[in-house]
Amino acid sequence: MWERELAVSAPGKVILHGEHAVVLGKVALAVALDLRTFLRLRPGAEGRLSVCLPGVGVRRSWDIPGLRALRGRIAADFDESKSPSTEQLDVLREFAGIATGASAPESLATLAFLYMCLAISAKYGDVPSVDIVVWSELPTGAGLGSSAAYAVCLAAALLMVCGAISCPLQEGESTARWTEEELTLINSWAFRGEQVIHGNPSGVDNAVSTWGGALRYQAGKITPLKRVPTLRILLTNTKVPRSTKVLVAGVKEKILKFPAIMNPVLDSIDAISQECQSVLEVMPANPSAEHYPVLEEFFDINQHHLNVLGVGHPSLDRLCQVTASHSLHSKLTGAGGGGCGITLLPPGTSPLAVEAAKQDLCACGFECWETKIGAPGVTLHCCSSLSAQVLHALAQS
């Protein structure tokens, strides 16, 4: 029986450089974003498992015997090395009353919760009698890894409750991290949760959310970067909806049409990612201010390249113009065509300039956060150490 009240948090992610080029085998750099998803775990009512997701309006509770019976119907081969099967997910949908093909966030979040809970408990112990609340600072559907942060929090909490990983938080500590081996297990199960939600994810989002910091991704190979600096940024959501699939297809079409023109652009984006990695890796030991103008130039050059690829948008042009008027440098992050942009805030940037830029961006109808990249990965917290805002949000259950 689980007896402690604890919280788990995991970061979102942004692509720093390499979006779109990564689809064609080039290097991308993904960094952990310090807008986090928080999960509160507490002992549940005897014989019941409850989940509340206030951000998407989910409040569900099941009796443990019913879940055990459900697990018995589908638990032939639950394992972190195996993808969820269509048959397993169909049985879970029927149990939870989720229509086939339902893609609303609340349906997918419930399905992932059920799958991970039954799969992890089948391998490591009984279905836990706990009460789970998950709330996020991350907007959903903005390409910021919100579903991965959710899956990482769930994996860590469920593995801990079932005894597969330790509870590393000692009496009197406010936060703790798991061992490398335990993080690898958390990441494996989080990837299965991502598969429930997305079908065929790359694994980048859950890896960034698990380990934090920054990682390099190329042709399916994920490599965490050794020690990276924490960089201050503005993250801006233009709120312009876009289809990643349509944008990716457009880039592919342009490359097929003009290979001699477009392939050098992809090579240049690849070089930016690699040069940026080199700069980031020397910064912790040599935190000189001279690195920031280089990072700003990378932002400017890459943004022009992304426009050449055809994934820009007037809203992103406006974002770049507004921040440039305050001597700040921005680029789109992710799919483009709207969505989000990031603005670097070098040390010494005046608070007045940041505030003025935020006000001007909000006046465009955009949503803006002052945050950090290179944030820590999945973390265990003593609940009393969380901010009042987070505690208030988790109490809405």
C-alpha positions as CSV (number, residue, x, y, z in Angstrom):
1,M,0.0,0.0,0.0
2,W,1.5,3.4,-1.0
3,E,1.6,5.7,2.0
4,R,3.4,8.9,1.0
5,E,2.2,12.1,-0.7
6,L,4.8,13.2,-3.3
7,A,5.0,15.0,-6.6
8,V,6.8,14.3,-9.8
9,S,7.6,16.9,-12.5
10,A,9.0,16.6,-16.0
11,P,9.9,19.3,-18.6
12,G,8.6,20.1,-22.0
13,K,10.9,20.5,-25.0
14,V,11.7,22.8,-27.9
15,I,13.7,22.1,-31.0
16,L,16.6,24.5,-30.9
17,H,17.9,23.8,-34.4
18,G,17.3,21.2,-37.1
19,E,13.5,21.1,-37.4
20,H,12.4,19.7,-40.9
21,A,16.1,18.9,-41.8
22,V,16.0,16.1,-39.2
23,V,13.3,14.3,-41.3
24,L,15.9,14.0,-44.1
25,G,18.7,12.6,-41.9
26,K,20.3,15.8,-40.6
27,V,21.2,16.6,-37.0
28,A,18.6,18.2,-34.7
29,L,19.1,19.6,-31.2
30,A,16.3,19.3,-28.7
31,V,16.4,21.0,-25.4
32,A,14.3,20.7,-22.2
33,L,12.0,23.6,-21.6
34,D,11.4,24.7,-18.0
35,L,7.6,24.7,-18.4
36,R,6.8,21.6,-16.5
37,T,4.1,19.0,-16.0
38,F,3.4,18.1,-12.4
39,L,1.9,14.9,-11.0
40,R,0.7,14.6,-7.4
41,L,0.6,11.1,-6.0
42,R,-1.2,10.2,-2.7
43,P,-2.7,7.1,-1.2
44,G,-6.1,6.4,-2.7
45,A,-9.4,5.2,-1.2
46,E,-9.0,1.5,-0.3
47,G,-9.5,-0.6,-3.5
48,R,-9.7,2.3,-5.9
49,L,-7.4,3.9,-8.5
50,S,-8.3,7.5,-9.4
51,V,-6.9,10.0,-11.9
52,C,-7.8,13.7,-12.4
53,L,-6.5,15.8,-15.3
54,P,-8.0,19.3,-14.7
55,G,-6.4,20.7,-17.8
56,V,-8.4,18.4,-20.1
57,G,-11.4,17.8,-17.9
58,V,-10.8,14.2,-17.0
59,R,-11.9,12.8,-13.6
60,R,-12.0,9.0,-13.5
61,S,-12.0,6.4,-10.8
62,W,-12.0,2.6,-11.1
63,D,-12.2,-0.3,-8.6
64,I,-9.1,-2.4,-8.4
65,P,-10.8,-5.8,-8.9
66,G,-12.3,-4.5,-12.2
67,L,-8.9,-3.3,-13.4
68,R,-7.2,-6.7,-12.4
69,A,-9.9,-8.5,-14.5
70,L,-9.3,-6.1,-17.4
71,R,-5.5,-6.7,-17.1
72,G,-6.1,-10.4,-17.2
73,R,-7.9,-10.0,-20.5
74,I,-5.0,-8.2,-22.2
75,A,-1.8,-8.9,-20.2
76,A,-0.4,-11.7,-22.4
77,D,2.8,-9.8,-23.2
78,F,3.1,-6.4,-21.4
79,D,6.7,-5.3,-21.5
80,E,8.6,-2.0,-21.9
81,S,10.3,-3.5,-25.0
82,K,7.0,-4.2,-26.7
83,S,4.7,-1.7,-28.4
84,P,1.0,-1.5,-27.3
85,S,-1.0,-3.7,-29.7
86,T,-4.1,-2.6,-31.5
87,E,-6.1,-5.4,-29.7
88,Q,-5.0,-4.2,-26.3
89,L,-5.9,-0.6,-27.0
90,D,-9.3,-1.6,-28.4
91,V,-10.1,-3.5,-25.2
92,L,-9.1,-0.5,-23.1
93,R,-11.1,1.9,-25.3
94,E,-14.2,-0.3,-24.8
95,F,-13.6,-0.5,-21.0
96,A,-13.2,3.3,-20.7
97,G,-16.1,4.2,-23.1
98,I,-13.7,5.9,-25.6
99,A,-14.9,5.8,-29.2
100,T,-12.7,4.1,-31.8
101,G,-10.6,6.8,-33.5
102,A,-11.3,9.4,-30.8
103,S,-8.3,11.8,-30.8
104,A,-9.3,14.4,-28.3
105,P,-6.6,15.0,-25.6
106,E,-8.9,13.7,-22.8
107,S,-9.5,10.4,-24.7
108,L,-5.8,9.8,-25.5
109,A,-4.7,10.9,-22.0
110,T,-7.1,8.4,-20.4
111,L,-6.1,5.6,-22.7
112,A,-2.4,6.2,-22.1
113,F,-3.0,6.2,-18.3
114,L,-4.9,2.9,-18.4
115,Y,-2.4,1.2,-20.6
116,M,0.6,2.3,-18.6
117,C,-1.0,1.5,-15.2
118,L,-2.0,-2.0,-16.3
119,A,1.2,-2.7,-18.2
120,I,3.5,-1.6,-15.4
121,S,1.5,-3.3,-12.6
122,A,1.4,-6.5,-14.7
123,K,5.2,-6.6,-14.8
124,Y,6.1,-5.3,-11.4
125,G,3.2,-5.8,-8.9
126,D,-0.5,-5.3,-8.2
127,V,-2.7,-2.4,-9.6
128,P,-1.9,0.4,-7.1
129,S,-4.6,2.0,-4.9
130,V,-3.5,5.6,-5.4
131,D,-5.0,9.0,-6.3
132,I,-3.2,10.8,-9.1
133,V,-3.6,14.4,-10.3
134,V,-1.7,15.8,-13.3
135,W,-1.5,19.4,-14.2
136,S,0.7,21.2,-16.8
137,E,2.2,24.6,-17.4
138,L,2.6,23.4,-21.1
139,P,-0.1,24.2,-23.6
140,T,-1.3,21.1,-25.5
141,G,-0.9,20.7,-29.2
142,A,1.8,23.4,-29.5
143,G,4.7,21.0,-30.3
144,L,6.2,21.5,-26.9
145,G,6.2,17.9,-25.7
146,S,3.2,18.1,-23.4
147,S,2.2,14.5,-24.0
148,A,5.7,13.2,-23.4
149,A,6.0,15.1,-20.1
150,Y,2.7,13.5,-19.1
151,A,3.9,10.0,-20.0
152,V,7.3,10.6,-18.2
153,C,5.5,11.7,-15.0
154,L,3.1,8.7,-15.2
155,A,5.9,6.2,-15.9
156,A,8.0,7.5,-12.9
157,A,5.1,7.6,-10.5
158,L,3.7,4.2,-11.4
159,L,7.2,2.5,-11.5
160,M,7.9,3.9,-8.1
161,V,4.6,2.9,-6.6
162,C,5.0,-0.7,-8.0
163,G,8.5,-0.9,-6.6
164,A,10.3,-1.2,-10.0
165,I,12.4,2.0,-9.1
166,S,13.4,3.5,-5.8
167,C,11.8,6.4,-4.0
168,P,15.0,8.5,-3.8
169,L,13.6,11.4,-1.8
170,Q,15.0,11.3,1.8
171,E,13.4,12.9,4.8
172,G,14.1,16.6,4.8
173,E,15.0,16.8,1.1
174,S,12.9,19.0,-1.3
175,T,13.8,17.3,-4.6
176,A,15.6,14.1,-5.8
177,R,16.5,12.4,-9.1
178,W,16.6,8.8,-10.0
179,T,19.7,6.8,-11.1
180,E,20.8,6.5,-14.7
181,E,19.5,2.9,-14.8
182,E,16.1,4.0,-13.4
183,L,15.8,6.9,-15.8
184,T,16.4,4.5,-18.7
185,L,13.4,2.4,-17.4
186,I,11.3,5.5,-17.0
187,N,12.1,6.6,-20.5
188,S,11.3,3.1,-22.0
189,W,7.8,3.1,-20.4
190,A,7.2,6.8,-21.2
191,F,7.9,5.9,-24.9
192,R,5.1,3.3,-24.7
193,G,2.7,5.9,-23.4
194,E,3.8,8.2,-26.3
195,Q,3.0,5.4,-28.7
196,V,-0.5,5.1,-27.3
197,I,-1.0,8.8,-27.9
198,H,0.9,9.4,-31.1
199,G,1.2,6.0,-32.8
200,N,4.7,6.4,-34.2
201,P,6.7,8.9,-32.1
202,S,10.5,9.5,-32.6
203,G,11.3,9.1,-28.9
204,V,13.0,12.5,-28.8
205,D,10.3,14.2,-26.6
206,N,10.2,11.6,-23.9
207,A,14.0,11.3,-23.8
208,V,14.4,15.1,-23.4
209,S,11.7,15.0,-20.7
210,T,13.4,12.2,-18.9
211,W,17.0,13.4,-18.9
212,G,16.6,17.1,-19.3
213,G,19.4,19.3,-20.6
214,A,19.8,18.9,-24.4
215,L,20.2,16.0,-26.8
216,R,21.2,15.4,-30.4
217,Y,19.0,13.4,-32.7
218,Q,20.0,12.1,-36.1
219,A,18.6,9.2,-38.1
220,G,16.9,7.6,-35.1
221,K,20.0,7.9,-32.8
222,I,19.5,9.9,-29.6
223,T,22.6,11.2,-27.8
224,P,22.3,13.3,-24.6
225,L,24.8,16.2,-24.6
226,K,27.3,16.3,-21.8
227,R,26.7,19.4,-19.5
228,V,24.9,22.2,-21.2
229,P,24.2,25.7,-20.0
230,T,20.7,26.9,-18.9
231,L,19.7,29.6,-21.3
232,R,16.9,32.2,-20.7
233,I,14.4,32.5,-23.4
234,L,11.0,34.0,-24.3
235,L,8.7,31.3,-25.6
236,T,5.9,32.7,-27.8
237,N,2.8,30.8,-29.0
238,T,1.4,32.6,-32.1
239,K,-1.8,30.4,-31.6
240,V,-1.9,30.0,-35.4
241,P,-2.9,26.3,-36.0
242,R,-0.9,24.3,-38.4
243,S,-0.6,20.7,-39.8
244,T,2.9,19.3,-39.3
245,K,2.1,16.6,-41.9
246,V,1.2,19.3,-44.6
247,L,4.3,21.4,-43.8
248,V,6.7,18.3,-43.9
249,A,5.1,17.3,-47.3
250,G,5.6,20.8,-48.6
251,V,9.3,20.8,-47.7
252,K,9.8,17.4,-49.4
253,E,8.0,18.6,-52.5
254,K,10.3,21.7,-52.7
255,I,13.4,19.6,-52.3
256,L,12.3,17.2,-55.1
257,K,11.5,20.2,-57.4
258,F,14.8,22.1,-56.7
259,P,17.3,19.7,-55.4
260,A,20.4,21.7,-56.3
261,I,19.0,24.7,-54.5
262,M,17.4,23.1,-51.5
263,N,20.0,20.5,-50.5
264,P,22.7,23.1,-49.7
265,V,20.1,24.8,-47.4
266,L,19.6,21.5,-45.5
267,D,23.4,21.0,-45.3
268,S,23.6,24.6,-43.8
269,I,20.9,23.8,-41.2
270,D,22.8,20.6,-40.3
271,A,26.0,22.7,-39.9
272,I,24.2,25.2,-37.6
273,S,23.0,22.3,-35.4
274,Q,26.5,20.9,-35.1
275,E,28.2,24.3,-34.6
276,C,25.6,25.1,-31.9
277,Q,26.3,21.8,-30.2
278,S,30.0,22.7,-30.0
279,V,29.2,26.1,-28.5
280,L,26.8,24.8,-25.9
281,E,29.2,22.1,-24.8
282,V,32.0,24.6,-24.1
283,M,29.8,27.1,-22.3
284,P,29.5,25.5,-18.9
285,A,33.3,25.5,-18.4
286,N,33.7,28.9,-20.1
287,P,30.5,31.0,-19.5
288,S,31.8,34.0,-21.5
289,A,29.4,36.5,-22.8
290,E,31.0,36.2,-26.3
291,H,29.1,33.0,-26.9
292,Y,25.7,34.7,-27.0
293,P,26.2,36.8,-30.2
294,V,27.2,33.5,-32.0
295,L,24.0,31.8,-30.7
296,E,21.9,34.8,-31.8
297,E,23.5,34.7,-35.3
298,F,22.6,30.9,-35.5
299,F,19.0,31.9,-34.7
300,D,18.9,34.5,-37.4
301,I,20.5,32.3,-40.1
302,N,18.3,29.3,-39.3
303,Q,15.1,31.4,-39.3
304,H,16.0,32.6,-42.9
305,H,16.7,29.0,-43.9
306,L,13.3,27.8,-42.5
307,N,11.6,30.6,-44.5
308,V,13.4,29.3,-47.6
309,L,12.1,25.8,-46.9
310,G,8.6,27.3,-46.9
311,V,7.6,26.7,-43.3
312,G,7.5,30.4,-42.2
313,H,4.3,32.3,-41.6
314,P,3.4,36.1,-41.3
315,S,2.7,35.6,-37.6
316,L,6.3,34.3,-37.1
317,D,7.7,37.1,-39.2
318,R,5.8,39.5,-36.9
319,L,7.3,37.8,-33.9
320,C,10.8,38.2,-35.2
321,Q,10.2,41.8,-36.1
322,V,8.8,42.7,-32.7
323,T,11.6,41.1,-30.8
324,A,14.2,42.6,-33.2
325,S,12.8,46.0,-32.4
326,H,14.0,45.3,-28.8
327,S,17.4,44.0,-30.1
328,L,16.4,40.4,-29.4
329,H,16.8,37.4,-31.8
330,S,14.1,34.8,-32.5
331,K,13.4,31.8,-34.6
332,L,10.4,29.4,-35.1
333,T,10.6,26.1,-33.2
334,G,9.0,22.9,-34.4
335,A,6.9,22.5,-37.5
336,G,6.5,26.2,-38.3
337,G,3.6,27.6,-40.3
338,G,2.5,29.4,-37.1
339,G,2.9,27.5,-33.8
340,C,5.7,28.7,-31.5
341,G,8.9,30.8,-31.6
342,I,11.8,31.2,-29.2
343,T,13.7,34.3,-28.4
344,L,17.2,34.2,-26.8
345,L,17.6,36.4,-23.7
346,P,21.4,36.8,-23.1
347,P,22.7,37.7,-19.7
348,G,22.5,41.4,-19.2
349,T,19.3,41.8,-21.2
350,S,17.5,44.6,-19.5
351,P,14.3,43.6,-17.6
352,L,12.6,46.6,-19.2
353,A,13.4,45.3,-22.7
354,V,12.1,41.9,-21.8
355,E,8.9,43.3,-20.4
356,A,8.4,45.6,-23.3
357,A,8.9,42.8,-25.8
358,K,6.4,40.6,-23.9
359,Q,3.8,43.4,-23.9
360,D,4.3,44.0,-27.7
361,L,4.0,40.2,-28.4
362,C,0.8,39.9,-26.3
363,A,-0.6,43.0,-28.2
364,C,-0.2,40.9,-31.4
365,G,-2.6,38.3,-29.8
366,F,0.3,35.9,-28.9
367,E,0.8,34.1,-25.6
368,C,4.3,34.6,-24.1
369,W,6.3,32.9,-21.3
370,E,9.7,33.9,-19.9
371,T,11.4,30.6,-19.1
372,K,14.6,28.6,-19.5
373,I,15.9,25.8,-21.7
374,G,18.4,23.2,-20.6
375,A,16.1,22.5,-17.7
376,P,16.5,19.4,-15.4
377,G,14.7,16.2,-16.4
378,V,12.1,14.2,-14.4
379,T,12.3,15.1,-10.7
380,L,10.7,13.8,-7.5
381,H,9.5,16.6,-5.2
382,C,8.3,16.9,-1.6
383,C,4.9,18.6,-2.1
384,S,5.6,21.4,0.3
385,S,8.5,22.5,-1.9
386,L,6.2,23.3,-4.9
387,S,5.1,26.8,-5.7
388,A,1.8,28.1,-4.5
389,Q,0.5,28.2,-8.1
390,V,1.3,24.6,-8.7
391,L,-0.1,23.4,-5.4
392,H,-3.3,25.4,-6.1
393,A,-3.6,23.8,-9.6
394,L,-3.1,20.3,-8.2
395,A,-5.7,21.0,-5.5
396,Q,-8.4,21.5,-8.1
397,S,-9.2,17.8,-8.1
